[in-house]
Amino acid sequence: MPRTTCPYCGVGCGIVAEADASGDIRIAGDRAHPANRGKLCSKGTHLGETIGLEGRLLAPMIGGQEVGWDAALDDVAERLRTTVAEHGPDAVAFYVSGQLLTEDYYVANKLAKGFIGTGNIDTNSRLCMASAVAAHNRAFGEDVVPCSYADLDDADLILLVGSNTAWCHPVIWQRIEAAREARGTKLVVIDPRRTETAERADLHVAVAPDGDVALFNALLAEMAARGLVDEDYLRNHCVVPDGFWDGLGTAAVAQFAELADLVAAHPRMVTLFSQGVNQSDSGTNKGNAIINLHLATGRINTPGAGPFSITGQPNAMGGREVGGLATTLACHLGFTDEEREEVARFWQAPALAKAPGLKAVDLFRAVADGRIRFIWIMATNPAVSMPDAGAVRAALALCPHVVVSDMFGDTDTARFAHVRLPSLGWGEKDGTVTNSERTVSRQRPFLPSPGNARADWRIICDVAVRLGYGHAFAYSSPVEIFREYAAMTGLARRAGKRLDLAALAHISDAAYDALEPFQWGGRHPLARGFSTPDGKARLVAVTPPAARKDPDFPFRLNTGRYRDQWHTMTRTGRSARLAAHRREPLVEIHPADAATLALAEGALARLVTPVGEAVYRAAVSEGQSRGQLFVPMHWSDTNASLGRTGRLVPALADPHSGQPALKNVPARLVPVLPEWRGFLVSRTASAAPVAHWTRSRIAGGWITEMAGEGAIPVDALLPDGLRSEVCDAARGMRRIAVSDGEGALLALLYLTRGGRLPERDWIIRQFDSGTATLAELLAGRPAAAQPDRGALVCVCHDVGETAILAAVKGGAGTVAQVGAVTCAGTNCGSCRPIIARLLEQSLQTEKEAAE
């Protein structure tokens, strides 16, 4: 069976995948891969459900017309050529993605910076890891992660900062759990929210939004006061700026003393940080505050110690290596005269970019004001994911030349394209990716190329040929690109950088095909010195941001991921099992705040910020701090009318990294009181013509939640067929079943103007199985009472709360014992915090009853 890597997060899990004769995809974790050792999260486990031709772009399109590749490529090349001739190279931009393979990234960057001559190529990794990159460069002289996953195994203390690891990086979470069990590793979670991860920590520090700099400055001041600064390490390996120690300040968090005691007592400490640190207008300073603590205490470059930035995308690291960010030239090289000369000579580049290009937020501003007149967007959906996404859409609508390369033809972004180019997707691509710990792995194809789709690198090279650069883009396979990239890292080595793959510059085709995962730089790449002229790291003085208050927007809004979804759901949204965990976007709010607003659990609420508004269903949660809200990032206009979070976030960016601030947005919340509510279960997706709707995949079809004012457009909602209906005008209730006349159920519609709606889960199961009678379906419940399975807990094994509580009642006293009885939590492990919570609650209830 082919060995490949997962297309989701930066953990970089190895996968063994195979398509059988019937087209079913078998997925398993690769036990030989060092990143995951055979384990997979729920998203990886259910990858097979997300593969298929539904929605795929299978041929090039110019406007709404399908064309051949020659016509499409000629059109793109002419648009590029004309733009450069009339407006110069800086009127051109590329916006690329951590979903691209390293070989795709390499040729896109080479074409943009080396031959078109524009620095305007940036990546959606700017939205997730750019602040870590900037912090690394300021402290180490190079964007190098100084740790490895093995350091989690050896740590005595792990700080998780701004990371709901159990949900967002479940395989790493399992590794942390194993370390806690094996060596008693202590775990601290620093996060404004009491997430599932925080619930399982030894200590949860509920830091205020953007309070990380103050906290880590104060921790360093406290270590200095306790005599725990490593003066020898500072003297031999670091440069400390004048006045550094004078401005560290104090922290105002209730748990500070306990946190400081843990940090003082455990020198083998890893600080794992992610989007809660990076997605901030002080994100770079946060990263440096964390790094300062590790440098000053000598907790770096040794087993079980170091600051560890964990990436969000499968190839965010690979893109950083080859120059996918506008702020680097290529291979960790910048834009000094010496570096430019080296790169120009290596590429034989006729028009090398003279300076860094525009970062993502500024890039789309330049599209809006007409400075950029041609943009090529590859494998990403900025009309959903960018901050102030409404402005991004307006910019794309005005741009004369928008080219989109993607697997899918009807994304929110693709709707603005003048030219759409069909790209290969996961399972079809061939190349390499680099994960969070610098491990390079192969992504191998195990599926045929669908329709006329092509590899991204091939599309880019075909355009380059038409522009007259064929001699520099005459690649016939990914291995030829990889060899050139590996050779180019020799320039980085000569410049004193740690990125060095030059030993693979002559790798054979066969060796590339068989390439095993390998880690560049080793476990601690900076152990022999930092990538600065004097070989010493820099401590960077950083100042906490000022507190923000706005009486018009009394809440602070946090955004993030759900456990079983990925980015804008173009892939995971195809899986009924992954959708079952959260079928619609929720706004999480503290009970006291909900009471003040008279906002009930499950009610609709309008979330308003200075740049936009969206509608969510309320989830009242003790995990939220007072005055704070949380919403997911995943929903787009494809699957919701008003649930797109990108419309809420201002285009405010970190001044050093250009990374948008997605985690601390001023907001207010207003209850929505619709005249009617309802939901539709149907075989095909409904384009519900109502004010509020969200759509989610289920087994056998779709469920669409809806609400609105005035007349209900029943005929527009339902398919043609035979209708059976019940109605209670007094209660404003109406229920309709539609069949095809031969007994096959096509749709079920449930509506109310003031009453309660039936439970969805039972109806969804009956819609798929067809076992309920028509009377039961119209009643919305079984004729005879059935056991309630409760809320879904484990998506991997389809286990609900009822089965878990039954296992506890039957004697299961630990999470492992619950797993042995129910299988819940035995695959990806992301549901183990929920199981632990249910276990504790059940045991507490039994104890109170006994007393």
QUIGI-V36462 format. One record per residue. PHI is phi in whole degrees, 0 to 359 (999 if undefined). OMEGA is omega in radians with two decimals (NA if undefined). D_CENTER is the distance of its C-alpha to the mean C-alpha in Angstrom with 2 decimals. Layout:
BEGIN
PHI:OMEGA:D_CENTER ; PHI:OMEGA:D_CENTER
END
This chain:
BEGIN
999:-3.11:28.09 ; 297:3.08:25.71 ; 257:-3.11:23.35 ; 217:3.11:19.95 ; 231:-3.09:16.41 ; 291:-3.13:13.32 ; 268:-3.07:11.03 ; 260:-2.89:7.73 ; 282:-3.06:6.63 ; 283:3.06:9.03 ; 301:3.05:11.63 ; 79:-3.07:13.20 ; 292:3.02:15.11 ; 281:-3.10:18.26 ; 228:2.94:19.14 ; 253:-3.03:22.59 ; 227:3.13:22.62 ; 205:3.04:25.60 ; 259:3.13:26.64 ; 270:-3.04:30.04 ; 297:-3.13:32.80 ; 278:-3.12:31.80 ; 95:3.08:28.30 ; 290:-3.10:26.59 ; 253:3.06:23.84 ; 261:-3.07:24.23 ; 238:3.03:21.26 ; 213:3.04:21.82 ; 290:3.13:20.43 ; 273:-3.09:22.26 ; 294:-3.12:24.50 ; 272:-3.10:25.44 ; 276:-3.05:22.02 ; 292:-3.08:21.87 ; 287:-3.01:18.17 ; 230:3.07:18.41 ; 52:3.08:22.15 ; 95:-3.10:21.81 ; 273:3.07:19.29 ; 219:3.02:16.31 ; 275:-3.12:13.93 ; 297:-3.12:14.44 ; 295:3.10:11.95 ; 294:-3.13:13.73 ; 301:-3.05:17.02 ; 257:3.10:16.92 ; 302:-3.11:15.86 ; 301:-3.13:19.47 ; 283:-3.06:19.22 ; 258:-3.09:16.76 ; 258:3.13:19.12 ; 165:-3.06:21.95 ; 266:3.12:23.47 ; 300:3.11:22.85 ; 80:-3.09:21.54 ; 289:2.97:21.60 ; 275:-2.98:23.04 ; 249:3.10:25.94 ; 209:3.07:28.08 ; 299:3.13:27.94 ; 229:2.93:28.58 ; 248:-2.96:30.42 ; 62:3.10:30.25 ; 260:-3.04:30.71 ; 251:3.07:32.82 ; 286:-3.12:32.01 ; 226:3.05:33.39 ; 280:-3.11:33.85 ; 297:-3.10:31.88 ; 300:3.14:34.75 ; 296:-3.11:34.92 ; 293:-3.12:31.20 ; 293:3.07:31.07 ; 300:-3.13:34.32 ; 296:3.14:32.97 ; 298:-3.12:29.85 ; 298:3.14:32.09 ; 293:3.08:34.63 ; 299:3.11:32.19 ; 296:-3.08:31.00 ; 300:-3.12:34.61 ; 295:-3.13:35.91 ; 298:-3.14:33.26 ; 296:-3.11:33.98 ; 297:-3.03:37.72 ; 269:-3.00:37.85 ; 230:3.13:35.29 ; 90:-3.05:34.52 ; 295:-3.11:31.49 ; 283:2.97:29.47 ; 275:3.14:29.46 ; 251:3.07:27.02 ; 216:3.01:23.26 ; 239:3.04:20.50 ; 237:-2.95:16.83 ; 246:-2.86:14.94 ; 207:3.00:11.60 ; 292:3.02:9.95 ; 276:3.07:10.73 ; 288:3.00:14.33 ; 278:-3.08:16.51 ; 302:-3.14:18.31 ; 295:3.06:21.45 ; 297:3.12:20.02 ; 305:-3.04:18.66 ; 300:-3.08:22.08 ; 287:3.07:24.22 ; 297:3.13:22.27 ; 293:3.14:22.66 ; 298:3.13:26.23 ; 295:-3.07:27.19 ; 293:-3.00:25.84 ; 277:-3.04:27.04 ; 267:-2.97:29.94 ; 239:2.97:31.61 ; 285:3.07:30.67 ; 92:3.10:30.75 ; 248:3.00:27.87 ; 275:-3.03:25.35 ; 279:2.92:23.17 ; 234:3.12:20.38 ; 227:-2.99:16.98 ; 227:3.09:13.42 ; 294:2.98:10.09 ; 296:3.03:9.54 ; 301:-3.11:11.93 ; 277:-3.06:9.40 ; 237:-2.99:7.67 ; 230:-3.04:10.61 ; 296:-3.14:13.73 ; 291:3.05:15.41 ; 296:3.10:15.40 ; 301:-3.13:16.91 ; 296:3.12:19.50 ; 295:3.08:20.36 ; 300:-3.12:20.92 ; 297:-3.14:23.10 ; 293:-3.06:25.09 ; 273:-2.97:25.75 ; 253:-3.06:26.05 ; 84:-3.13:26.95 ; 196:3.09:24.11 ; 281:-3.12:20.34 ; 233:2.97:20.77 ; 281:-2.98:18.99 ; 275:-3.04:22.25 ; 239:3.05:21.30 ; 220:3.12:20.65 ; 302:3.13:19.57 ; 300:3.11:23.32 ; 292:3.04:23.58 ; 294:3.12:21.80 ; 293:-3.01:24.62 ; 259:-3.08:27.23 ; 283:3.00:26.18 ; 264:3.11:28.36 ; 216:3.07:25.96 ; 238:3.01:22.17 ; 260:3.03:20.69 ; 257:-3.05:17.10 ; 244:3.12:16.28 ; 60:-3.10:13.56 ; 216:2.97:11.71 ; 270:-2.92:11.91 ; 302:-3.11:12.12 ; 300:3.12:13.88 ; 265:-2.96:11.10 ; 270:3.09:7.89 ; 221:-2.97:9.98 ; 300:-3.13:13.03 ; 290:3.01:14.95 ; 295:3.11:15.07 ; 301:3.11:16.17 ; 298:3.12:18.91 ; 294:3.09:20.01 ; 295:3.10:20.37 ; 302:-3.13:22.28 ; 296:3.11:24.50 ; 294:3.13:25.32 ; 296:-3.14:26.28 ; 288:-3.03:28.51 ; 281:-3.01:30.02 ; 230:3.10:30.77 ; 71:-3.14:30.27 ; 305:3.10:27.35 ; 276:-3.12:26.76 ; 233:3.05:23.37 ; 242:3.06:22.63 ; 246:3.13:19.58 ; 251:-2.98:19.50 ; 196:3.08:17.60 ; 300:-3.10:19.02 ; 264:2.98:18.09 ; 270:-3.09:19.80 ; 282:3.05:16.86 ; 301:3.09:17.53 ; 294:-3.12:16.98 ; 297:-3.13:19.44 ; 299:-3.07:21.91 ; 263:-3.09:22.46 ; 280:2.97:22.93 ; 291:3.12:26.41 ; 211:3.02:25.71 ; 250:3.09:23.28 ; 259:-3.08:23.66 ; 276:-3.13:22.73 ; 296:3.06:22.42 ; 291:3.08:22.62 ; 309:-3.11:19.77 ; 61:3.08:19.95 ; 266:-3.02:22.63 ; 292:-3.12:21.25 ; 298:3.13:23.56 ; 299:-3.11:26.59 ; 295:-3.08:25.78 ; 286:2.99:25.41 ; 299:-3.12:28.36 ; 294:3.08:30.38 ; 299:3.12:29.48 ; 294:3.09:30.73 ; 299:3.14:33.83 ; 292:3.09:34.49 ; 296:3.10:34.26 ; 295:3.14:36.69 ; 296:-3.14:38.98 ; 271:3.13:39.05 ; 74:-3.07:39.94 ; 256:2.99:36.78 ; 286:-3.13:35.94 ; 272:-3.06:36.58 ; 297:3.12:39.14 ; 297:-3.14:39.86 ; 295:3.12:36.25 ; 300:-3.09:36.01 ; 294:-3.02:39.32 ; 270:-2.96:38.63 ; 230:-3.02:34.97 ; 222:2.98:33.88 ; 245:-3.10:34.97 ; 249:-3.11:35.07 ; 291:3.11:35.69 ; 301:3.09:38.79 ; 77:-3.05:38.41 ; 303:-3.00:35.08 ; 284:-3.05:36.30 ; 280:-2.98:37.87 ; 248:-3.06:34.86 ; 283:3.04:32.58 ; 77:-3.10:33.55 ; 232:3.14:32.89 ; 241:3.14:30.23 ; 249:3.03:30.80 ; 235:-3.02:28.90 ; 297:-3.04:30.93 ; 266:-2.99:29.58 ; 298:-3.09:30.19 ; 298:3.13:33.31 ; 294:3.09:31.82 ; 298:-3.12:28.77 ; 298:3.11:31.18 ; 297:3.13:33.35 ; 295:3.14:30.57 ; 296:-3.13:29.50 ; 296:-3.02:33.20 ; 275:-3.01:33.97 ; 228:3.13:31.25 ; 297:3.09:31.25 ; 278:-2.98:29.05 ; 232:3.01:25.88 ; 250:3.01:22.27 ; 254:-3.13:19.95 ; 264:-3.10:16.34 ; 233:-3.04:14.19 ; 217:-2.89:10.60 ; 294:3.10:8.97 ; 297:3.03:12.05 ; 274:-2.96:14.14 ; 285:-3.01:12.60 ; 277:-3.04:11.74 ; 204:3.06:15.47 ; 281:2.94:18.59 ; 239:-3.04:19.90 ; 298:3.13:16.89 ; 296:3.11:19.02 ; 296:3.06:21.85 ; 300:3.13:19.84 ; 301:3.14:18.92 ; 290:3.07:22.59 ; 297:3.08:23.87 ; 294:-3.13:22.17 ; 297:3.10:23.49 ; 306:-3.12:26.89 ; 300:-3.12:27.30 ; 289:3.13:26.76 ; 295:-3.05:29.02 ; 292:3.12:31.74 ; 258:3.12:32.01 ; 69:-3.09:31.82 ; 266:-3.11:28.83 ; 200:3.09:27.33 ; 65:3.05:28.17 ; 226:-3.12:29.62 ; 304:3.08:28.55 ; 78:-3.10:26.44 ; 213:3.02:25.81 ; 145:3.02:23.52 ; 275:-2.94:20.58 ; 233:3.03:17.43 ; 277:-3.14:14.22 ; 254:-2.97:11.45 ; 280:-3.06:8.90 ; 270:-3.02:5.17 ; 243:-3.04:6.20 ; 296:-3.13:9.48 ; 227:3.02:11.69 ; 301:-3.13:10.63 ; 292:3.13:13.77 ; 300:3.10:15.90 ; 295:3.09:15.37 ; 295:-3.10:16.40 ; 294:-3.01:19.36 ; 264:3.07:20.79 ; 103:-3.13:20.52 ; 292:3.07:17.55 ; 270:-3.10:17.46 ; 297:-3.03:20.36 ; 273:3.08:21.67 ; 237:-3.14:22.72 ; 275:3.08:25.18 ; 183:3.02:24.30 ; 52:3.11:24.13 ; 65:3.08:23.66 ; 262:-3.12:26.71 ; 258:-2.99:27.19 ; 247:3.02:29.69 ; 294:-3.14:32.89 ; 301:-3.12:35.98 ; 295:-3.14:36.21 ; 294:3.12:32.63 ; 297:3.12:33.02 ; 297:3.13:36.30 ; 298:-3.10:34.90 ; 292:3.13:32.05 ; 300:3.12:34.44 ; 292:-3.10:36.90 ; 295:-3.12:34.46 ; 278:-2.95:33.06 ; 54:-3.01:36.44 ; 277:-3.09:34.50 ; 279:-3.01:36.82 ; 214:-3.04:34.81 ; 300:3.11:32.33 ; 305:-3.05:30.25 ; 272:-3.03:32.09 ; 205:3.07:29.38 ; 304:3.11:25.64 ; 267:-3.10:24.19 ; 278:3.04:22.35 ; 285:-2.91:18.88 ; 311:-3.08:16.44 ; 298:3.13:17.82 ; 291:3.13:21.36 ; 298:-3.13:20.95 ; 287:2.99:20.45 ; 296:3.13:23.24 ; 290:3.01:25.37 ; 296:-3.09:24.73 ; 296:-3.06:25.88 ; 267:3.01:29.03 ; 90:3.08:30.02 ; 293:3.04:29.69 ; 258:-3.05:27.21 ; 243:3.06:28.78 ; 224:3.06:26.89 ; 226:3.10:23.11 ; 246:-3.09:21.56 ; 254:-3.04:17.94 ; 237:2.93:16.50 ; 59:3.09:13.72 ; 205:-2.94:11.62 ; 229:-3.02:12.25 ; 295:3.09:13.09 ; 295:3.06:15.46 ; 251:-2.91:12.72 ; 273:-3.13:9.91 ; 288:2.98:12.51 ; 295:-3.08:14.42 ; 46:-3.01:17.80 ; 296:3.05:16.74 ; 297:3.09:20.32 ; 292:3.09:21.66 ; 298:3.12:19.39 ; 297:3.11:20.83 ; 298:3.12:24.28 ; 296:-3.13:23.93 ; 296:3.14:23.03 ; 294:-3.13:25.90 ; 270:-3.02:28.26 ; 290:-3.10:27.30 ; 293:-3.03:30.08 ; 222:3.09:28.05 ; 242:3.09:24.53 ; 245:3.13:23.56 ; 233:2.99:20.45 ; 256:-3.08:19.75 ; 198:3.01:17.62 ; 288:-2.97:18.02 ; 249:-3.01:18.47 ; 266:-3.02:21.18 ; 233:3.02:20.50 ; 285:3.11:17.09 ; 303:-3.14:17.40 ; 284:-3.09:17.49 ; 300:-3.14:19.85 ; 293:3.12:22.32 ; 264:-3.00:23.15 ; 281:2.93:23.86 ; 277:3.10:27.42 ; 228:3.06:26.65 ; 243:-3.07:24.10 ; 242:-3.07:23.89 ; 281:-3.10:22.86 ; 255:3.01:20.62 ; 290:3.10:20.35 ; 245:3.13:17.35 ; 300:-3.06:16.31 ; 92:3.13:19.62 ; 244:-3.08:21.53 ; 282:-3.14:20.28 ; 221:3.13:22.20 ; 169:-3.09:21.27 ; 231:3.02:19.45 ; 223:3.09:16.13 ; 236:-3.06:15.88 ; 267:-3.03:13.81 ; 296:-3.12:13.44 ; 258:3.08:17.17 ; 72:3.08:18.38 ; 272:3.12:19.19 ; 269:-3.12:19.79 ; 229:3.10:19.67 ; 273:2.84:20.83 ; 255:-3.05:19.13 ; 244:3.11:22.19 ; 281:2.99:23.12 ; 227:3.10:24.67 ; 234:3.07:24.89 ; 289:3.07:27.14 ; 291:-3.10:26.03 ; 277:3.09:26.14 ; 53:3.11:28.52 ; 254:-3.14:28.64 ; 296:-3.12:25.05 ; 228:3.06:24.91 ; 295:-3.14:22.82 ; 301:-3.13:21.17 ; 299:-3.13:23.35 ; 293:3.12:26.38 ; 299:-3.13:25.77 ; 298:-3.13:25.46 ; 295:3.12:28.55 ; 296:3.06:30.49 ; 290:3.13:30.01 ; 301:3.10:31.00 ; 301:-3.11:34.16 ; 291:3.08:35.10 ; 272:3.12:34.79 ; 95:-3.10:37.28 ; 251:-3.03:35.04 ; 302:-3.13:35.52 ; 298:-3.10:37.08 ; 264:-3.10:33.90 ; 229:-3.09:31.58 ; 271:3.13:33.86 ; 272:3.10:31.41 ; 249:-3.13:32.09 ; 199:-3.14:29.31 ; 299:-3.09:26.08 ; 296:3.11:28.20 ; 294:3.07:30.23 ; 292:-3.13:27.24 ; 300:3.14:26.10 ; 299:-3.14:29.67 ; 293:3.10:29.78 ; 299:-3.14:26.53 ; 300:3.11:27.82 ; 297:-3.10:31.11 ; 293:3.10:29.56 ; 296:3.01:28.06 ; 299:3.06:31.76 ; 296:3.12:31.83 ; 296:-3.14:29.20 ; 298:-3.14:31.34 ; 293:3.11:34.43 ; 273:3.10:32.77 ; 88:3.13:32.20 ; 272:-3.14:28.50 ; 267:3.10:27.13 ; 293:-3.05:25.15 ; 206:3.06:27.76 ; 244:-2.99:27.58 ; 300:3.11:31.03 ; 296:-3.13:32.55 ; 259:-3.09:30.71 ; 294:3.14:32.06 ; 239:-3.14:34.58 ; 302:-3.14:32.68 ; 282:3.09:34.34 ; 302:-3.10:32.86 ; 294:-3.14:33.56 ; 292:3.07:32.03 ; 294:3.12:28.80 ; 300:-3.08:28.70 ; 263:-3.00:29.28 ; 304:3.05:27.10 ; 272:3.09:25.97 ; 304:3.09:22.91 ; 219:-3.06:24.09 ; 251:3.10:22.96 ; 284:3.12:24.11 ; 85:-3.12:25.77 ; 75:-3.04:26.38 ; 296:-3.13:25.32 ; 230:-3.00:26.12 ; 295:-3.12:26.29 ; 259:-3.08:27.74 ; 295:-3.13:30.46 ; 265:3.10:33.08 ; 133:-3.11:32.37 ; 268:-3.01:29.90 ; 271:3.11:29.35 ; 251:-3.12:31.55 ; 304:-3.14:35.12 ; 259:3.12:36.69 ; 76:-3.11:34.20 ; 251:3.06:33.42 ; 284:3.12:30.23 ; 247:2.84:30.18 ; 283:-3.05:29.77 ; 242:3.11:28.48 ; 290:-3.11:29.95 ; 230:-3.06:27.37 ; 243:3.12:28.22 ; 299:3.08:26.41 ; 289:3.11:25.60 ; 290:3.08:28.05 ; 295:-3.08:27.46 ; 242:3.07:26.69 ; 221:3.13:28.60 ; 216:-3.08:29.27 ; 300:3.11:31.67 ; 283:-3.12:30.47 ; 225:-2.97:26.92 ; 285:-3.14:27.51 ; 262:2.97:24.04 ; 249:-3.04:21.02 ; 263:3.06:17.78 ; 248:3.11:14.52 ; 236:-3.14:11.19 ; 182:-3.03:8.12 ; 260:2.87:6.65 ; 263:-3.03:9.35 ; 302:-2.94:10.45 ; 251:3.13:10.98 ; 240:-3.09:8.65 ; 224:3.06:5.75 ; 42:-3.05:4.96 ; 261:2.97:8.74 ; 64:3.08:10.23 ; 297:3.09:12.45 ; 256:-3.04:12.38 ; 295:3.13:11.74 ; 295:3.12:13.85 ; 275:-3.06:16.72 ; 261:3.10:17.11 ; 295:-3.11:19.54 ; 291:3.12:18.88 ; 292:-3.14:15.14 ; 287:-3.00:16.09 ; 294:-3.09:18.79 ; 292:3.08:16.92 ; 220:-3.06:16.11 ; 278:3.14:17.92 ; 211:-3.11:17.45 ; 285:-3.10:15.67 ; 244:2.94:17.45 ; 257:-3.11:18.44 ; 270:-3.02:19.14 ; 215:3.12:22.35 ; 294:-3.11:24.92 ; 305:-3.13:28.08 ; 294:3.10:30.37 ; 293:3.11:28.47 ; 297:3.13:28.38 ; 296:3.12:32.11 ; 300:-3.13:32.87 ; 273:-3.03:31.26 ; 56:-3.09:32.91 ; 253:-3.08:29.54 ; 272:3.03:29.71 ; 305:3.11:27.11 ; 85:3.10:25.89 ; 283:3.08:27.33 ; 273:-3.13:25.69 ; 216:3.11:24.92 ; 262:-3.14:24.40 ; 258:-3.04:22.08 ; 239:3.05:23.47 ; 233:-3.14:22.44 ; 299:-3.08:24.40 ; 244:-3.11:22.64 ; 179:3.13:22.10 ; 213:3.12:22.00 ; 207:-3.10:20.36 ; 240:-3.12:21.58 ; 226:2.98:20.12 ; 270:-3.05:21.87 ; 283:3.00:22.77 ; 235:-3.10:21.88 ; 278:-2.97:24.26 ; 219:3.03:22.94 ; 293:3.14:24.68 ; 289:3.08:21.35 ; 276:3.01:21.10 ; 282:3.07:23.37 ; 302:3.09:26.05 ; 80:-3.13:25.23 ; 234:3.13:21.43 ; 230:3.07:19.14 ; 223:3.05:15.62 ; 224:3.14:13.87 ; 278:-3.08:10.64 ; 266:-2.77:8.61 ; 275:-2.94:8.88 ; 284:-3.13:12.60 ; 235:3.10:14.34 ; 289:3.08:18.07 ; 289:-3.06:18.09 ; 233:3.05:17.73 ; 198:3.12:18.96 ; 280:-3.02:21.69 ; 221:-3.06:20.59 ; 257:-3.04:17.24 ; 272:-3.06:15.14 ; 291:-3.13:13.69 ; 301:-3.14:13.56 ; 286:-3.04:17.33 ; 266:-2.90:17.63 ; 264:3.09:16.26 ; 295:3.13:18.93 ; 277:3.12:18.49 ; 259:-3.01:19.27 ; 231:3.05:18.14 ; 297:-3.07:18.96 ; 292:-3.13:22.33 ; 269:-3.02:21.81 ; 258:-3.03:18.31 ; 75:-3.13:17.81 ; 281:-3.13:14.36 ; 294:3.11:14.13 ; 269:-3.05:14.88 ; 257:-2.93:12.46 ; 244:-3.03:13.68 ; 212:-3.00:17.44 ; 252:3.06:18.68 ; 296:-3.04:22.29 ; 207:2.92:22.71 ; 226:-3.04:25.33 ; 232:-3.09:25.36 ; 230:3.08:28.11 ; 300:3.06:29.01 ; 251:-3.09:29.30 ; 242:-3.11:32.44 ; 290:3.10:32.56 ; 287:3.13:35.93 ; 214:3.11:34.58 ; 224:3.11:31.66 ; 183:3.00:30.99 ; 211:-3.11:28.90 ; 239:3.01:29.41 ; 250:-2.99:28.91 ; 213:3.12:29.49 ; 287:-3.13:29.43 ; 243:-3.12:27.89 ; 293:-3.13:25.28 ; 261:3.03:27.10 ; 270:-2.96:26.81 ; 307:3.14:28.01 ; 275:-3.11:30.21 ; 228:-3.04:29.83 ; 295:-3.08:28.57 ; 230:3.05:25.64 ; 207:2.95:23.87 ; 225:-3.03:20.69 ; 234:-3.11:20.52 ; 216:3.10:19.15 ; 289:2.98:20.08 ; 227:3.07:22.72 ; 297:3.12:25.02 ; 87:3.13:27.52 ; 164:-3.03:26.05 ; 219:2.92:24.20 ; 239:3.13:24.50 ; 239:3.03:24.58 ; 275:-3.08:25.00 ; 208:3.08:27.11 ; 202:-3.12:29.32 ; 185:-3.13:31.67 ; 241:3.02:35.06 ; 69:-3.09:38.41 ; 294:3.13:39.13 ; 264:-3.06:36.73 ; 280:-3.03:36.31 ; 301:-3.07:36.98 ; 297:3.13:38.30 ; 286:-3.10:35.30 ; 276:-2.97:32.96 ; 260:3.05:34.89 ; 282:3.05:35.68 ; 292:3.13:39.30 ; 154:3.13:41.14 ; 277:-3.08:43.42 ; 255:2.94:42.56 ; 239:-2.95:43.50 ; 218:2.91:43.19 ; 234:-3.07:43.96 ; 213:3.05:44.22 ; 231:-3.05:45.22 ; 299:-3.10:45.98 ; 296:-3.14:46.93 ; 262:3.14:43.48 ; 67:-3.09:41.69 ; 255:3.09:40.32 ; 212:-3.13:39.96 ; 223:-3.04:38.66 ; 226:3.00:38.86 ; 247:3.13:38.45 ; 239:3.09:38.59 ; 236:-3.08:39.80 ; 267:-3.13:40.91 ; 92:3.10:44.52 ; 243:3.08:44.40 ; 95:-3.13:42.64 ; 276:-3.10:39.04 ; 282:-3.14:36.85 ; 254:-3.08:34.85 ; 197:3.03:33.55 ; 226:-3.12:33.94 ; 237:3.14:33.86 ; 237:-3.07:34.23 ; 227:3.03:35.15 ; 207:3.07:36.58 ; 252:3.12:37.86 ; 180:-3.13:38.09 ; 268:3.14:38.01 ; 261:3.06:35.44 ; 262:3.14:33.40 ; 296:3.04:33.46 ; 293:-3.03:30.85 ; 285:-2.94:28.28 ; 300:-3.14:27.66 ; 296:-3.14:31.29 ; 296:3.12:31.57 ; 299:-3.14:28.49 ; 295:3.13:30.00 ; 289:3.13:33.36 ; 297:3.13:32.05 ; 282:-3.04:30.69 ; 273:-3.13:33.71 ; 71:-3.06:36.45 ; 267:-3.11:38.49 ; 279:3.07:39.11 ; 281:3.11:42.12 ; 299:3.13:42.02 ; 297:3.12:43.57 ; 295:-3.12:40.90 ; 295:3.12:38.12 ; 289:3.06:39.87 ; 285:3.14:40.43 ; 80:-3.14:36.77 ; 199:3.11:37.75 ; 288:3.13:39.65 ; 297:3.09:43.43 ; 249:-3.12:43.56 ; 301:3.12:41.31 ; 235:3.12:38.56 ; 300:3.08:36.50 ; 272:-3.11:33.34 ; 284:3.12:30.42 ; 78:-3.13:28.48 ; 297:3.11:24.80 ; 294:3.11:22.55 ; 251:-3.07:21.44 ; 252:-3.13:20.71 ; 286:-3.11:19.02 ; 298:-3.10:19.77 ; 244:3.04:23.48 ; 56:-3.10:23.74 ; 246:3.12:25.39 ; 260:-3.09:26.08 ; 300:-3.06:27.39 ; 300:-3.13:31.00 ; 295:3.14:31.00 ; 292:3.13:29.52 ; 295:3.08:32.11 ; 295:3.11:34.79 ; 296:3.11:33.95 ; 295:3.12:34.27 ; 298:3.13:37.53 ; 278:3.05:38.68 ; 119:3.10:38.40 ; 291:-3.03:34.89 ; 250:3.11:34.47 ; 224:3.09:31.29 ; 300:3.13:27.75 ; 297:3.13:28.93 ; 292:3.05:31.98 ; 299:3.12:30.06 ; 297:3.14:27.99 ; 296:-3.12:31.29 ; 277:-2.98:32.66 ; 250:-2.98:29.75 ; 76:-3.14:27.24 ; 299:3.10:24.58 ; 81:-3.06:22.22 ; 266:3.11:23.65 ; 253:-3.03:20.78 ; 278:3.09:17.25 ; 85:-3.07:18.50 ; 290:3.12:15.72 ; 268:-3.10:18.52 ; 299:3.06:21.03 ; 301:3.12:20.67 ; 292:3.10:21.57 ; 300:3.13:24.41 ; 299:3.12:25.64 ; 295:3.11:25.76 ; 299:3.14:27.71 ; 298:-3.12:29.93 ; 296:-3.14:30.77 ; 296:-3.13:31.49 ; 294:3.14:33.68 ; 294:3.10:35.59 ; 295:3.11:36.13 ; 298:3.11:37.49 ; 298:-3.14:39.83 ; 296:-3.14:40.99 ; 295:3.12:41.77 ; 294:-3.14:43.62 ; 291:-3.13:45.66 ; 282:NA:46.66
END
